[in-house]
Amino acid sequence: MPNNPDGDLSSDTLELLLEQDMGAHDAMMQEHRGNSESAHNIVRHSGARKFNQEDPIEAAAAEMILQKNV
């Protein structure tokens, strides 16, 4: 990290640090959103499997409706 002879950080260095920190923050937030979506999909999928196992008549009716609409 370049320093001035006085030991103070230059404004260019501070801008570079801020830019790097914002980039890291954006990447972390994107990863968090992806993880949240994955967790939601896993819960939804497991809920659907549980539903299909507990009520096969309802699941068959839903499947028949879906096939008619395709």
mmCIF file as Biopython writes it, N, C-alpha, C and O atoms, coordinates in Angstrom:
data_model
#
loop_
_atom_site.group_PDB
_atom_site.id
_atom_site.type_symbol
_atom_site.label_atom_id
_atom_site.label_alt_id
_atom_site.label_comp_id
_atom_site.label_asym_id
_atom_site.label_entity_id
_atom_site.label_seq_id
_atom_site.pdbx_PDB_ins_code
_atom_site.Cartn_x
_atom_site.Cartn_y
_atom_site.Cartn_z
_atom_site.occupancy
_atom_site.B_iso_or_equiv
_atom_site.auth_seq_id
_atom_site.auth_asym_id
_atom_site.pdbx_PDB_model_num
ATOM 1   N N  . MET A ? 1  ? 0.844   -1.159  0.000   1.0 0.0 1  A 1 
ATOM 2   C CA . MET A ? 1  ? 0.000   0.000   0.000   1.0 0.0 1  A 1 
ATOM 3   C C  . MET A ? 1  ? 0.897   1.232   0.000   1.0 0.0 1  A 1 
ATOM 4   O O  . MET A ? 1  ? 1.680   1.411   0.932   1.0 0.0 1  A 1 
ATOM 5   N N  . PRO A ? 2  ? 0.805   2.093   -1.026  1.0 0.0 2  A 1 
ATOM 6   C CA . PRO A ? 2  ? 1.690   3.252   -1.084  1.0 0.0 2  A 1 
ATOM 7   C C  . PRO A ? 2  ? 1.323   4.280   -0.025  1.0 0.0 2  A 1 
ATOM 8   O O  . PRO A ? 2  ? 0.150   4.587   0.183   1.0 0.0 2  A 1 
ATOM 9   N N  . ASN A ? 3  ? 2.326   4.796   0.625   1.0 0.0 3  A 1 
ATOM 10  C CA . ASN A ? 3  ? 2.133   5.810   1.661   1.0 0.0 3  A 1 
ATOM 11  C C  . ASN A ? 3  ? 2.853   7.085   1.272   1.0 0.0 3  A 1 
ATOM 12  O O  . ASN A ? 3  ? 3.834   7.054   0.529   1.0 0.0 3  A 1 
ATOM 13  N N  . ASN A ? 4  ? 2.368   8.196   1.773   1.0 0.0 4  A 1 
ATOM 14  C CA . ASN A ? 4  ? 3.083   9.458   1.650   1.0 0.0 4  A 1 
ATOM 15  C C  . ASN A ? 4  ? 4.256   9.430   2.616   1.0 0.0 4  A 1 
ATOM 16  O O  . ASN A ? 4  ? 4.260   8.644   3.564   1.0 0.0 4  A 1 
ATOM 17  N N  . PRO A ? 5  ? 5.256   10.285  2.386   1.0 0.0 5  A 1 
ATOM 18  C CA . PRO A ? 5  ? 6.387   10.317  3.328   1.0 0.0 5  A 1 
ATOM 19  C C  . PRO A ? 5  ? 5.957   10.641  4.758   1.0 0.0 5  A 1 
ATOM 20  O O  . PRO A ? 5  ? 6.635   10.253  5.709   1.0 0.0 5  A 1 
ATOM 21  N N  . ASP A ? 6  ? 4.841   11.345  4.916   1.0 0.0 6  A 1 
ATOM 22  C CA . ASP A ? 6  ? 4.362   11.707  6.256   1.0 0.0 6  A 1 
ATOM 23  C C  . ASP A ? 6  ? 3.706   10.524  6.959   1.0 0.0 6  A 1 
ATOM 24  O O  . ASP A ? 6  ? 3.425   10.597  8.155   1.0 0.0 6  A 1 
ATOM 25  N N  . GLY A ? 7  ? 3.463   9.451   6.243   1.0 0.0 7  A 1 
ATOM 26  C CA . GLY A ? 7  ? 2.805   8.294   6.837   1.0 0.0 7  A 1 
ATOM 27  C C  . GLY A ? 7  ? 1.301   8.286   6.607   1.0 0.0 7  A 1 
ATOM 28  O O  . GLY A ? 7  ? 0.618   7.353   7.030   1.0 0.0 7  A 1 
ATOM 29  N N  . ASP A ? 8  ? 0.773   9.316   5.940   1.0 0.0 8  A 1 
ATOM 30  C CA . ASP A ? 8  ? -0.661  9.378   5.648   1.0 0.0 8  A 1 
ATOM 31  C C  . ASP A ? 8  ? -0.959  8.617   4.359   1.0 0.0 8  A 1 
ATOM 32  O O  . ASP A ? 8  ? -0.124  8.548   3.458   1.0 0.0 8  A 1 
ATOM 33  N N  . LEU A ? 9  ? -2.144  8.055   4.286   1.0 0.0 9  A 1 
ATOM 34  C CA . LEU A ? 9  ? -2.573  7.386   3.062   1.0 0.0 9  A 1 
ATOM 35  C C  . LEU A ? 9  ? -2.978  8.438   2.041   1.0 0.0 9  A 1 
ATOM 36  O O  . LEU A ? 9  ? -3.607  9.436   2.395   1.0 0.0 9  A 1 
ATOM 37  N N  . SER A ? 10 ? -2.628  8.227   0.791   1.0 0.0 10 A 1 
ATOM 38  C CA . SER A ? 10 ? -3.037  9.160   -0.253  1.0 0.0 10 A 1 
ATOM 39  C C  . SER A ? 10 ? -4.510  8.943   -0.577  1.0 0.0 10 A 1 
ATOM 40  O O  . SER A ? 10 ? -5.075  7.892   -0.274  1.0 0.0 10 A 1 
ATOM 41  N N  . SER A ? 11 ? -5.122  9.940   -1.191  1.0 0.0 11 A 1 
ATOM 42  C CA . SER A ? 11 ? -6.543  9.812   -1.538  1.0 0.0 11 A 1 
ATOM 43  C C  . SER A ? 11 ? -6.736  8.732   -2.599  1.0 0.0 11 A 1 
ATOM 44  O O  . SER A ? 11 ? -7.768  8.061   -2.615  1.0 0.0 11 A 1 
ATOM 45  N N  . ASP A ? 12 ? -5.746  8.556   -3.496  1.0 0.0 12 A 1 
ATOM 46  C CA . ASP A ? 12 ? -5.845  7.485   -4.500  1.0 0.0 12 A 1 
ATOM 47  C C  . ASP A ? 12 ? -5.870  6.115   -3.834  1.0 0.0 12 A 1 
ATOM 48  O O  . ASP A ? 12 ? -6.616  5.228   -4.248  1.0 0.0 12 A 1 
ATOM 49  N N  . THR A ? 13 ? -5.053  5.951   -2.804  1.0 0.0 13 A 1 
ATOM 50  C CA . THR A ? 13 ? -5.004  4.679   -2.085  1.0 0.0 13 A 1 
ATOM 51  C C  . THR A ? 13 ? -6.324  4.420   -1.378  1.0 0.0 13 A 1 
ATOM 52  O O  . THR A ? 13 ? -6.823  3.295   -1.379  1.0 0.0 13 A 1 
ATOM 53  N N  . LEU A ? 14 ? -6.886  5.453   -0.777  1.0 0.0 14 A 1 
ATOM 54  C CA . LEU A ? 14 ? -8.171  5.298   -0.085  1.0 0.0 14 A 1 
ATOM 55  C C  . LEU A ? 14 ? -9.279  4.940   -1.067  1.0 0.0 14 A 1 
ATOM 56  O O  . LEU A ? 14 ? -10.131 4.102   -0.770  1.0 0.0 14 A 1 
ATOM 57  N N  . GLU A ? 15 ? -9.267  5.578   -2.245  1.0 0.0 15 A 1 
ATOM 58  C CA . GLU A ? 15 ? -10.271 5.255   -3.262  1.0 0.0 15 A 1 
ATOM 59  C C  . GLU A ? 15 ? -10.118 3.814   -3.736  1.0 0.0 15 A 1 
ATOM 60  O O  . GLU A ? 15 ? -11.112 3.119   -3.948  1.0 0.0 15 A 1 
ATOM 61  N N  . LEU A ? 16 ? -8.873  3.363   -3.902  1.0 0.0 16 A 1 
ATOM 62  C CA . LEU A ? 16 ? -8.623  1.985   -4.319  1.0 0.0 16 A 1 
ATOM 63  C C  . LEU A ? 16 ? -9.102  1.003   -3.254  1.0 0.0 16 A 1 
ATOM 64  O O  . LEU A ? 16 ? -9.724  -0.011  -3.574  1.0 0.0 16 A 1 
ATOM 65  N N  . LEU A ? 17 ? -8.815  1.302   -1.997  1.0 0.0 17 A 1 
ATOM 66  C CA . LEU A ? 17 ? -9.274  0.440   -0.902  1.0 0.0 17 A 1 
ATOM 67  C C  . LEU A ? 17 ? -10.795 0.381   -0.851  1.0 0.0 17 A 1 
ATOM 68  O O  . LEU A ? 17 ? -11.375 -0.690  -0.675  1.0 0.0 17 A 1 
ATOM 69  N N  . LEU A ? 18 ? -11.438 1.533   -1.006  1.0 0.0 18 A 1 
ATOM 70  C CA . LEU A ? 18 ? -12.900 1.580   -0.992  1.0 0.0 18 A 1 
ATOM 71  C C  . LEU A ? 18 ? -13.469 0.766   -2.153  1.0 0.0 18 A 1 
ATOM 72  O O  . LEU A ? 18 ? -14.430 0.017   -1.981  1.0 0.0 18 A 1 
ATOM 73  N N  . GLU A ? 19 ? -12.870 0.918   -3.332  1.0 0.0 19 A 1 
ATOM 74  C CA . GLU A ? 19 ? -13.337 0.175   -4.503  1.0 0.0 19 A 1 
ATOM 75  C C  . GLU A ? 19 ? -13.186 -1.335  -4.290  1.0 0.0 19 A 1 
ATOM 76  O O  . GLU A ? 19 ? -14.081 -2.105  -4.639  1.0 0.0 19 A 1 
ATOM 77  N N  . GLN A ? 20 ? -12.067 -1.753  -3.724  1.0 0.0 20 A 1 
ATOM 78  C CA . GLN A ? 20 ? -11.850 -3.178  -3.456  1.0 0.0 20 A 1 
ATOM 79  C C  . GLN A ? 20 ? -12.833 -3.694  -2.408  1.0 0.0 20 A 1 
ATOM 80  O O  . GLN A ? 20 ? -13.376 -4.790  -2.548  1.0 0.0 20 A 1 
ATOM 81  N N  . ASP A ? 21 ? -13.060 -2.909  -1.363  1.0 0.0 21 A 1 
ATOM 82  C CA . ASP A ? 21 ? -14.004 -3.320  -0.323  1.0 0.0 21 A 1 
ATOM 83  C C  . ASP A ? 21 ? -15.424 -3.419  -0.868  1.0 0.0 21 A 1 
ATOM 84  O O  . ASP A ? 21 ? -16.158 -4.346  -0.525  1.0 0.0 21 A 1 
ATOM 85  N N  . MET A ? 22 ? -15.814 -2.467  -1.717  1.0 0.0 22 A 1 
ATOM 86  C CA . MET A ? 22 ? -17.156 -2.508  -2.298  1.0 0.0 22 A 1 
ATOM 87  C C  . MET A ? 22 ? -17.300 -3.714  -3.230  1.0 0.0 22 A 1 
ATOM 88  O O  . MET A ? 22 ? -18.355 -4.347  -3.266  1.0 0.0 22 A 1 
ATOM 89  N N  . GLY A ? 23 ? -16.247 -4.030  -3.980  1.0 0.0 23 A 1 
ATOM 90  C CA . GLY A ? 23 ? -16.281 -5.210  -4.846  1.0 0.0 23 A 1 
ATOM 91  C C  . GLY A ? 23 ? -16.423 -6.488  -4.040  1.0 0.0 23 A 1 
ATOM 92  O O  . GLY A ? 23 ? -17.183 -7.384  -4.404  1.0 0.0 23 A 1 
ATOM 93  N N  . ALA A ? 24 ? -15.679 -6.563  -2.935  1.0 0.0 24 A 1 
ATOM 94  C CA . ALA A ? 24 ? -15.770 -7.744  -2.065  1.0 0.0 24 A 1 
ATOM 95  C C  . ALA A ? 24 ? -17.159 -7.841  -1.440  1.0 0.0 24 A 1 
ATOM 96  O O  . ALA A ? 24 ? -17.716 -8.933  -1.320  1.0 0.0 24 A 1 
ATOM 97  N N  . HIS A ? 25 ? -17.712 -6.704  -1.045  1.0 0.0 25 A 1 
ATOM 98  C CA . HIS A ? 25 ? -19.054 -6.683  -0.448  1.0 0.0 25 A 1 
ATOM 99  C C  . HIS A ? 25 ? -20.095 -7.137  -1.469  1.0 0.0 25 A 1 
ATOM 100 O O  . HIS A ? 25 ? -20.974 -7.937  -1.149  1.0 0.0 25 A 1 
ATOM 101 N N  . ASP A ? 26 ? -19.996 -6.626  -2.699  1.0 0.0 26 A 1 
ATOM 102 C CA . ASP A ? 26 ? -20.940 -7.033  -3.746  1.0 0.0 26 A 1 
ATOM 103 C C  . ASP A ? 26 ? -20.870 -8.537  -4.006  1.0 0.0 26 A 1 
ATOM 104 O O  . ASP A ? 26 ? -21.900 -9.195  -4.153  1.0 0.0 26 A 1 
ATOM 105 N N  . ALA A ? 27 ? -19.653 -9.075  -4.062  1.0 0.0 27 A 1 
ATOM 106 C CA . ALA A ? 27 ? -19.488 -10.514 -4.292  1.0 0.0 27 A 1 
ATOM 107 C C  . ALA A ? 27 ? -20.081 -11.317 -3.146  1.0 0.0 27 A 1 
ATOM 108 O O  . ALA A ? 27 ? -20.712 -12.351 -3.366  1.0 0.0 27 A 1 
ATOM 109 N N  . MET A ? 28 ? -19.879 -10.842 -1.926  1.0 0.0 28 A 1 
ATOM 110 C CA . MET A ? 28 ? -20.409 -11.538 -0.757  1.0 0.0 28 A 1 
ATOM 111 C C  . MET A ? 28 ? -21.939 -11.499 -0.751  1.0 0.0 28 A 1 
ATOM 112 O O  . MET A ? 28 ? -22.581 -12.494 -0.416  1.0 0.0 28 A 1 
ATOM 113 N N  . MET A ? 29 ? -22.522 -10.361 -1.120  1.0 0.0 29 A 1 
ATOM 114 C CA . MET A ? 29 ? -23.980 -10.249 -1.158  1.0 0.0 29 A 1 
ATOM 115 C C  . MET A ? 29 ? -24.564 -11.141 -2.255  1.0 0.0 29 A 1 
ATOM 116 O O  . MET A ? 29 ? -25.615 -11.753 -2.065  1.0 0.0 29 A 1 
ATOM 117 N N  . GLN A ? 30 ? -23.886 -11.216 -3.398  1.0 0.0 30 A 1 
ATOM 118 C CA . GLN A ? 30 ? -24.358 -12.089 -4.473  1.0 0.0 30 A 1 
ATOM 119 C C  . GLN A ? 30 ? -24.315 -13.546 -4.031  1.0 0.0 30 A 1 
ATOM 120 O O  . GLN A ? 30 ? -25.239 -14.309 -4.311  1.0 0.0 30 A 1 
ATOM 121 N N  . GLU A ? 31 ? -23.255 -13.930 -3.348  1.0 0.0 31 A 1 
ATOM 122 C CA . GLU A ? 31 ? -23.154 -15.305 -2.841  1.0 0.0 31 A 1 
ATOM 123 C C  . GLU A ? 31 ? -24.251 -15.577 -1.811  1.0 0.0 31 A 1 
ATOM 124 O O  . GLU A ? 31 ? -24.831 -16.662 -1.794  1.0 0.0 31 A 1 
ATOM 125 N N  . HIS A ? 32 ? -24.534 -14.597 -0.958  1.0 0.0 32 A 1 
ATOM 126 C CA . HIS A ? 32 ? -25.583 -14.752 0.058   1.0 0.0 32 A 1 
ATOM 127 C C  . HIS A ? 32 ? -26.945 -14.946 -0.607  1.0 0.0 32 A 1 
ATOM 128 O O  . HIS A ? 32 ? -27.725 -15.806 -0.197  1.0 0.0 32 A 1 
ATOM 129 N N  . ARG A ? 33 ? -27.225 -14.139 -1.639  1.0 0.0 33 A 1 
ATOM 130 C CA . ARG A ? 33 ? -28.506 -14.287 -2.344  1.0 0.0 33 A 1 
ATOM 131 C C  . ARG A ? 33 ? -28.611 -15.665 -2.988  1.0 0.0 33 A 1 
ATOM 132 O O  . ARG A ? 33 ? -29.665 -16.298 -2.937  1.0 0.0 33 A 1 
ATOM 133 N N  . GLY A ? 34 ? -27.519 -16.128 -3.592  1.0 0.0 34 A 1 
ATOM 134 C CA . GLY A ? 34 ? -27.523 -17.461 -4.198  1.0 0.0 34 A 1 
ATOM 135 C C  . GLY A ? 34 ? -27.757 -18.546 -3.171  1.0 0.0 34 A 1 
ATOM 136 O O  . GLY A ? 34 ? -28.510 -19.489 -3.414  1.0 0.0 34 A 1 
ATOM 137 N N  . ASN A ? 35 ? -27.107 -18.413 -2.014  1.0 0.0 35 A 1 
ATOM 138 C CA . ASN A ? 35 ? -27.298 -19.402 -0.949  1.0 0.0 35 A 1 
ATOM 139 C C  . ASN A ? 35 ? -28.730 -19.380 -0.432  1.0 0.0 35 A 1 
ATOM 140 O O  . ASN A ? 35 ? -29.307 -20.430 -0.151  1.0 0.0 35 A 1 
ATOM 141 N N  . SER A ? 36 ? -29.305 -18.185 -0.305  1.0 0.0 36 A 1 
ATOM 142 C CA . SER A ? 36 ? -30.692 -18.074 0.168   1.0 0.0 36 A 1 
ATOM 143 C C  . SER A ? 36 ? -31.654 -18.722 -0.817  1.0 0.0 36 A 1 
ATOM 144 O O  . SER A ? 36 ? -32.579 -19.430 -0.418  1.0 0.0 36 A 1 
ATOM 145 N N  . GLU A ? 37 ? -31.430 -18.474 -2.112  1.0 0.0 37 A 1 
ATOM 146 C CA . GLU A ? 37 ? -32.294 -19.082 -3.128  1.0 0.0 37 A 1 
ATOM 147 C C  . GLU A ? 37 ? -32.160 -20.600 -3.113  1.0 0.0 37 A 1 
ATOM 148 O O  . GLU A ? 37 ? -33.152 -21.316 -3.249  1.0 0.0 37 A 1 
ATOM 149 N N  . SER A ? 38 ? -30.943 -21.087 -2.949  1.0 0.0 38 A 1 
ATOM 150 C CA . SER A ? 38 ? -30.731 -22.536 -2.897  1.0 0.0 38 A 1 
ATOM 151 C C  . SER A ? 38 ? -31.448 -23.145 -1.700  1.0 0.0 38 A 1 
ATOM 152 O O  . SER A ? 38 ? -32.096 -24.186 -1.817  1.0 0.0 38 A 1 
ATOM 153 N N  . ALA A ? 39 ? -31.329 -22.492 -0.552  1.0 0.0 39 A 1 
ATOM 154 C CA . ALA A ? 39 ? -31.994 -23.000 0.651   1.0 0.0 39 A 1 
ATOM 155 C C  . ALA A ? 39 ? -33.506 -23.011 0.455   1.0 0.0 39 A 1 
ATOM 156 O O  . ALA A ? 39 ? -34.179 -23.961 0.854   1.0 0.0 39 A 1 
ATOM 157 N N  . HIS A ? 40 ? -34.039 -21.961 -0.155  1.0 0.0 40 A 1 
ATOM 158 C CA . HIS A ? 40 ? -35.482 -21.887 -0.404  1.0 0.0 40 A 1 
ATOM 159 C C  . HIS A ? 40 ? -35.917 -23.022 -1.333  1.0 0.0 40 A 1 
ATOM 160 O O  . HIS A ? 40 ? -36.938 -23.668 -1.095  1.0 0.0 40 A 1 
ATOM 161 N N  . ASN A ? 41 ? -35.140 -23.261 -2.389  1.0 0.0 41 A 1 
ATOM 162 C CA . ASN A ? 41 ? -35.486 -24.330 -3.330  1.0 0.0 41 A 1 
ATOM 163 C C  . ASN A ? 41 ? -35.411 -25.701 -2.678  1.0 0.0 41 A 1 
ATOM 164 O O  . ASN A ? 41 ? -36.239 -26.567 -2.961  1.0 0.0 41 A 1 
ATOM 165 N N  . ILE A ? 42 ? -34.430 -25.908 -1.809  1.0 0.0 42 A 1 
ATOM 166 C CA . ILE A ? 42 ? -34.312 -27.196 -1.113  1.0 0.0 42 A 1 
ATOM 167 C C  . ILE A ? 42 ? -35.520 -27.420 -0.213  1.0 0.0 42 A 1 
ATOM 168 O O  . ILE A ? 42 ? -36.087 -28.513 -0.186  1.0 0.0 42 A 1 
ATOM 169 N N  . VAL A ? 43 ? -35.912 -26.384 0.524   1.0 0.0 43 A 1 
ATOM 170 C CA . VAL A ? 43 ? -37.070 -26.502 1.421   1.0 0.0 43 A 1 
ATOM 171 C C  . VAL A ? 43 ? -38.333 -26.748 0.609   1.0 0.0 43 A 1 
ATOM 172 O O  . VAL A ? 43 ? -39.159 -27.586 0.972   1.0 0.0 43 A 1 
ATOM 173 N N  . ARG A ? 44 ? -38.482 -26.020 -0.487  1.0 0.0 44 A 1 
ATOM 174 C CA . ARG A ? 44 ? -39.669 -26.192 -1.324  1.0 0.0 44 A 1 
ATOM 175 C C  . ARG A ? 44 ? -39.716 -27.596 -1.917  1.0 0.0 44 A 1 
ATOM 176 O O  . ARG A ? 44 ? -40.771 -28.229 -1.948  1.0 0.0 44 A 1 
ATOM 177 N N  . HIS A ? 45 ? -38.576 -28.074 -2.384  1.0 0.0 45 A 1 
ATOM 178 C CA . HIS A ? 45 ? -38.519 -29.413 -2.983  1.0 0.0 45 A 1 
ATOM 179 C C  . HIS A ? 45 ? -38.817 -30.492 -1.937  1.0 0.0 45 A 1 
ATOM 180 O O  . HIS A ? 45 ? -39.573 -31.427 -2.201  1.0 0.0 45 A 1 
ATOM 181 N N  . SER A ? 46 ? -38.224 -30.357 -0.757  1.0 0.0 46 A 1 
ATOM 182 C CA . SER A ? 46 ? -38.470 -31.375 0.273   1.0 0.0 46 A 1 
ATOM 183 C C  . SER A ? 46 ? -39.918 -31.324 0.740   1.0 0.0 46 A 1 
ATOM 184 O O  . SER A ? 46 ? -40.504 -32.359 1.059   1.0 0.0 46 A 1 
ATOM 185 N N  . GLY A ? 47 ? -40.498 -30.131 0.781   1.0 0.0 47 A 1 
ATOM 186 C CA . GLY A ? 47 ? -41.913 -30.009 1.131   1.0 0.0 47 A 1 
ATOM 187 C C  . GLY A ? 47 ? -42.797 -30.673 0.096   1.0 0.0 47 A 1 
ATOM 188 O O  . GLY A ? 47 ? -43.795 -31.307 0.439   1.0 0.0 47 A 1 
ATOM 189 N N  . ALA A ? 48 ? -42.435 -30.532 -1.172  1.0 0.0 48 A 1 
ATOM 190 C CA . ALA A ? 48 ? -43.211 -31.164 -2.241  1.0 0.0 48 A 1 
ATOM 191 C C  . ALA A ? 48 ? -43.102 -32.679 -2.154  1.0 0.0 48 A 1 
ATOM 192 O O  . ALA A ? 48 ? -44.087 -33.391 -2.347  1.0 0.0 48 A 1 
ATOM 193 N N  . ARG A ? 49 ? -41.900 -33.171 -1.863  1.0 0.0 49 A 1 
ATOM 194 C CA . ARG A ? 49 ? -41.737 -34.629 -1.719  1.0 0.0 49 A 1 
ATOM 195 C C  . ARG A ? 49 ? -42.568 -35.143 -0.554  1.0 0.0 49 A 1 
ATOM 196 O O  . ARG A ? 49 ? -43.216 -36.184 -0.659  1.0 0.0 49 A 1 
ATOM 197 N N  . LYS A ? 50 ? -42.550 -34.413 0.554   1.0 0.0 50 A 1 
ATOM 198 C CA . LYS A ? 50 ? -43.323 -34.838 1.725   1.0 0.0 50 A 1 
ATOM 199 C C  . LYS A ? 50 ? -44.812 -34.835 1.383   1.0 0.0 50 A 1 
ATOM 200 O O  . LYS A ? 50 ? -45.546 -35.752 1.751   1.0 0.0 50 A 1 
ATOM 201 N N  . PHE A ? 51 ? -45.244 -33.796 0.676   1.0 0.0 51 A 1 
ATOM 202 C CA . PHE A ? 51 ? -46.644 -33.705 0.282   1.0 0.0 51 A 1 
ATOM 203 C C  . PHE A ? 51 ? -47.020 -34.892 -0.600  1.0 0.0 51 A 1 
ATOM 204 O O  . PHE A ? 51 ? -48.065 -35.512 -0.400  1.0 0.0 51 A 1 
ATOM 205 N N  . ASN A ? 52 ? -46.176 -35.205 -1.571  1.0 0.0 52 A 1 
ATOM 206 C CA . ASN A ? 52 ? -46.466 -36.323 -2.476  1.0 0.0 52 A 1 
ATOM 207 C C  . ASN A ? 52 ? -46.516 -37.650 -1.732  1.0 0.0 52 A 1 
ATOM 208 O O  . ASN A ? 52 ? -47.295 -38.531 -2.096  1.0 0.0 52 A 1 
ATOM 209 N N  . GLN A ? 53 ? -45.708 -37.804 -0.712  1.0 0.0 53 A 1 
ATOM 210 C CA . GLN A ? 53 ? -45.694 -39.054 0.042   1.0 0.0 53 A 1 
ATOM 211 C C  . GLN A ? 53 ? -46.909 -39.164 0.956   1.0 0.0 53 A 1 
ATOM 212 O O  . GLN A ? 53 ? -47.441 -40.258 1.143   1.0 0.0 53 A 1 
ATOM 213 N N  . GLU A ? 54 ? -47.349 -38.066 1.519   1.0 0.0 54 A 1 
ATOM 214 C CA . GLU A ? 54 ? -48.436 -38.126 2.496   1.0 0.0 54 A 1 
ATOM 215 C C  . GLU A ? 54 ? -49.819 -38.220 1.850   1.0 0.0 54 A 1 
ATOM 216 O O  . GLU A ? 54 ? -50.735 -38.807 2.424   1.0 0.0 54 A 1 
ATOM 217 N N  . ASP A ? 55 ? -49.967 -37.648 0.667   1.0 0.0 55 A 1 
ATOM 218 C CA . ASP A ? 55 ? -51.286 -37.621 0.046   1.0 0.0 55 A 1 
ATOM 219 C C  . ASP A ? 55 ? -51.175 -37.975 -1.441  1.0 0.0 55 A 1 
ATOM 220 O O  . ASP A ? 55 ? -51.171 -37.080 -2.286  1.0 0.0 55 A 1 
ATOM 221 N N  . PRO A ? 56 ? -51.087 -39.260 -1.764  1.0 0.0 56 A 1 
ATOM 222 C CA . PRO A ? 56 ? -50.891 -39.659 -3.164  1.0 0.0 56 A 1 
ATOM 223 C C  . PRO A ? 56 ? -52.078 -39.307 -4.058  1.0 0.0 56 A 1 
ATOM 224 O O  . PRO A ? 56 ? -51.889 -39.067 -5.251  1.0 0.0 56 A 1 
ATOM 225 N N  . ILE A ? 57 ? -53.279 -39.272 -3.523  1.0 0.0 57 A 1 
ATOM 226 C CA . ILE A ? 57 ? -54.454 -38.932 -4.338  1.0 0.0 57 A 1 
ATOM 227 C C  . ILE A ? 57 ? -54.383 -37.469 -4.774  1.0 0.0 57 A 1 
ATOM 228 O O  . ILE A ? 57 ? -54.617 -37.141 -5.937  1.0 0.0 57 A 1 
ATOM 229 N N  . GLU A ? 58 ? -54.058 -36.606 -3.827  1.0 0.0 58 A 1 
ATOM 230 C CA . GLU A ? 58 ? -53.917 -35.181 -4.143  1.0 0.0 58 A 1 
ATOM 231 C C  . GLU A ? 58 ? -52.773 -34.962 -5.131  1.0 0.0 58 A 1 
ATOM 232 O O  . GLU A ? 58 ? -52.894 -34.158 -6.055  1.0 0.0 58 A 1 
ATOM 233 N N  . ALA A ? 59 ? -51.672 -35.670 -4.939  1.0 0.0 59 A 1 
ATOM 234 C CA . ALA A ? 59 ? -50.526 -35.544 -5.841  1.0 0.0 59 A 1 
ATOM 235 C C  . ALA A ? 59 ? -50.891 -36.013 -7.246  1.0 0.0 59 A 1 
ATOM 236 O O  . ALA A ? 59 ? -50.496 -35.386 -8.228  1.0 0.0 59 A 1 
ATOM 237 N N  . ALA A ? 60 ? -51.642 -37.110 -7.352  1.0 0.0 60 A 1 
ATOM 238 C CA . ALA A ? 60 ? -52.060 -37.619 -8.660  1.0 0.0 60 A 1 
ATOM 239 C C  . ALA A ? 60 ? -53.006 -36.636 -9.343  1.0 0.0 60 A 1 
ATOM 240 O O  . ALA A ? 60 ? -52.920 -36.428 -10.553 1.0 0.0 60 A 1 
ATOM 241 N N  . ALA A ? 61 ? -53.904 -36.036 -8.576  1.0 0.0 61 A 1 
ATOM 242 C CA . ALA A ? 61 ? -54.826 -35.047 -9.140  1.0 0.0 61 A 1 
ATOM 243 C C  . ALA A ? 61 ? -54.058 -33.828 -9.655  1.0 0.0 61 A 1 
ATOM 244 O O  . ALA A ? 61 ? -54.342 -33.320 -10.740 1.0 0.0 61 A 1 
ATOM 245 N N  . ALA A ? 62 ? -53.098 -33.369 -8.879  1.0 0.0 62 A 1 
ATOM 246 C CA . ALA A ? 62 ? -52.290 -32.224 -9.303  1.0 0.0 62 A 1 
ATOM 247 C C  . ALA A ? 62 ? -51.500 -32.568 -10.560 1.0 0.0 62 A 1 
ATOM 248 O O  . ALA A ? 62 ? -51.393 -31.742 -11.466 1.0 0.0 62 A 1 
ATOM 249 N N  . GLU A ? 63 ? -50.952 -33.766 -10.626 1.0 0.0 63 A 1 
ATOM 250 C CA . GLU A ? 63 ? -50.196 -34.204 -11.801 1.0 0.0 63 A 1 
ATOM 251 C C  . GLU A ? 63 ? -51.100 -34.269 -13.027 1.0 0.0 63 A 1 
ATOM 252 O O  . GLU A ? 63 ? -50.684 -33.880 -14.119 1.0 0.0 63 A 1 
ATOM 253 N N  . MET A ? 64 ? -52.322 -34.751 -12.865 1.0 0.0 64 A 1 
ATOM 254 C CA . MET A ? 64 ? -53.258 -34.841 -13.977 1.0 0.0 64 A 1 
ATOM 255 C C  . MET A ? 64 ? -53.620 -33.440 -14.488 1.0 0.0 64 A 1 
ATOM 256 O O  . MET A ? 64 ? -53.702 -33.219 -15.696 1.0 0.0 64 A 1 
ATOM 257 N N  . ILE A ? 65 ? -53.830 -32.515 -13.581 1.0 0.0 65 A 1 
ATOM 258 C CA . ILE A ? 65 ? -54.140 -31.132 -13.969 1.0 0.0 65 A 1 
ATOM 259 C C  . ILE A ? 65 ? -52.966 -30.526 -14.726 1.0 0.0 65 A 1 
ATOM 260 O O  . ILE A ? 65 ? -53.155 -29.857 -15.741 1.0 0.0 65 A 1 
ATOM 261 N N  . LEU A ? 66 ? -51.760 -30.761 -14.231 1.0 0.0 66 A 1 
ATOM 262 C CA . LEU A ? 66 ? -50.575 -30.226 -14.901 1.0 0.0 66 A 1 
ATOM 263 C C  . LEU A ? 66 ? -50.421 -30.809 -16.302 1.0 0.0 66 A 1 
ATOM 264 O O  . LEU A ? 66 ? -50.050 -30.089 -17.229 1.0 0.0 66 A 1 
ATOM 265 N N  . GLN A ? 67 ? -50.697 -32.088 -16.470 1.0 0.0 67 A 1 
ATOM 266 C CA . GLN A ? 67 ? -50.571 -32.719 -17.781 1.0 0.0 67 A 1 
ATOM 267 C C  . GLN A ? 67 ? -51.619 -32.187 -18.752 1.0 0.0 67 A 1 
ATOM 268 O O  . GLN A ? 67 ? -51.340 -32.057 -19.944 1.0 0.0 67 A 1 
ATOM 269 N N  . LYS A ? 68 ? -52.817 -31.878 -18.267 1.0 0.0 68 A 1 
ATOM 270 C CA . LYS A ? 68 ? -53.867 -31.324 -19.127 1.0 0.0 68 A 1 
ATOM 271 C C  . LYS A ? 68 ? -53.486 -29.937 -19.622 1.0 0.0 68 A 1 
ATOM 272 O O  . LYS A ? 68 ? -53.807 -29.570 -20.752 1.0 0.0 68 A 1 
ATOM 273 N N  . ASN A ? 69 ? -52.806 -29.167 -18.785 1.0 0.0 69 A 1 
ATOM 274 C CA . ASN A ? 69 ? -52.468 -27.790 -19.130 1.0 0.0 69 A 1 
ATOM 275 C C  . ASN A ? 69 ? -51.262 -27.683 -20.047 1.0 0.0 69 A 1 
ATOM 276 O O  . ASN A ? 69 ? -50.969 -26.597 -20.549 1.0 0.0 69 A 1 
ATOM 277 N N  . VAL A ? 70 ? -50.560 -28.776 -20.276 1.0 0.0 70 A 1 
ATOM 278 C CA . VAL A ? 70 ? -49.356 -28.724 -21.127 1.0 0.0 70 A 1 
ATOM 279 C C  . VAL A ? 70 ? -49.706 -28.890 -22.564 1.0 0.0 70 A 1 
ATOM 280 O O  . VAL A ? 70 ? -48.823 -28.872 -23.421 1.0 0.0 70 A 1 
#
